[in-house]
Amino acid sequence: MPVQQYIVRKQDRVWEVRLGRDLLSGQPTYDEALNVAQAHAYAAVQRGELSRIMIGTFDGVAIEFPILPPPRRSPAEKLRASGAEAAAGPVRASPFTDAATSNR
């Protein structure tokens, strides 16, 4: 199986992201170009393809950048992101608490 090789390098004033010889993106900063390369590489990994990111240095040497999966979210974070808490409706005061303590 061939390896998808994403190359990030500076060409003139633009940071390029290439897949082989194909130009995928041109970004103004290194960080933005690296984010694009990581998004493409991670999507390739999700499809079951081997991929790697190579960073081109100014002296012509390429350095392999590790592909890190996105951070895992806890079930509570996933629930918050889905908006399920907002759909549950307002929280009602218990009839067993008095008005003075329920507003705290």
C-alpha positions in Angstrom: 0.0 0.0 0.0 1.5 3.4 -1.0 2.1 6.0 1.7 0.4 9.4 1.4 3.2 11.8 1.9 2.2 15.4 2.8 5.0 17.9 2.4 5.0 21.3 4.1 7.6 23.7 2.9 8.1 27.4 2.4 8.2 28.7 -1.2 8.8 32.4 -1.5 6.4 34.0 1.1 3.9 31.1 1.2 3.9 27.9 3.1 2.8 25.1 0.7 1.1 21.9 1.5 1.7 19.3 -1.1 0.6 15.7 -1.7 3.4 14.3 -3.8 3.7 16.8 -6.7 0.1 18.2 -6.2 -0.3 21.6 -4.5 -3.1 21.2 -1.9 -2.9 24.5 -0.2 -0.9 27.7 0.3 -0.9 29.3 3.7 0.6 32.5 5.1 2.0 30.9 8.2 3.8 27.6 9.1 1.2 26.8 11.8 -1.7 27.1 9.4 0.0 25.0 6.7 0.8 22.3 9.3 -2.9 22.3 10.4 -4.0 21.8 6.8 -1.4 18.9 6.4 -2.5 17.3 9.7 -6.2 17.5 8.7 -5.5 15.8 5.4 -3.2 13.2 6.9 -5.6 12.4 9.7 -8.5 12.0 7.2 -6.3 9.6 5.2 -5.6 7.6 8.3 -9.4 7.4 9.0 -9.8 6.0 5.5 -7.2 3.3 6.3 -4.4 4.8 4.2 -0.9 5.1 5.4 0.2 8.7 5.6 3.0 10.9 7.0 3.9 14.6 7.1 7.3 15.8 6.0 8.6 19.3 6.8 11.0 20.7 4.3 13.8 22.7 5.9 15.7 25.6 4.3 18.7 23.4 3.6 16.7 20.9 1.6 16.5 18.2 4.4 13.0 16.8 5.1 12.0 16.0 8.7 9.1 13.6 9.4 6.4 15.1 11.6 4.5 12.7 13.8 0.8 12.4 13.1 -1.1 12.8 16.3 -4.8 11.9 16.6 -7.1 14.6 17.8 -7.6 14.6 21.6 -10.3 12.4 22.9 -13.3 14.0 24.4 -15.0 12.6 27.5 -18.6 11.5 27.3 -19.7 14.6 29.2 -17.9 16.9 26.7 -19.6 15.1 23.8 -22.9 15.5 25.5 -22.3 19.3 26.0 -21.2 19.6 22.3 -24.3 17.9 21.1 -26.6 20.3 22.9 -28.4 17.6 24.8 -28.2 19.5 28.0 -30.0 22.5 26.5 -32.7 20.3 25.0 -33.5 18.9 28.5 -35.1 22.2 29.5 -34.7 24.5 32.4 -33.8 23.2 35.9 -36.7 23.5 38.3 -36.3 24.3 41.9 -37.2 21.5 44.3 -40.4 22.0 46.4 -38.3 20.9 49.4 -36.0 24.0 49.3 -37.1 27.5 50.3 -36.8 30.5 48.0 -33.9 31.9 50.0 -31.6 28.9 49.3 -32.7 28.2 45.7 -31.3 31.5 44.4 -27.8 30.9 45.6 
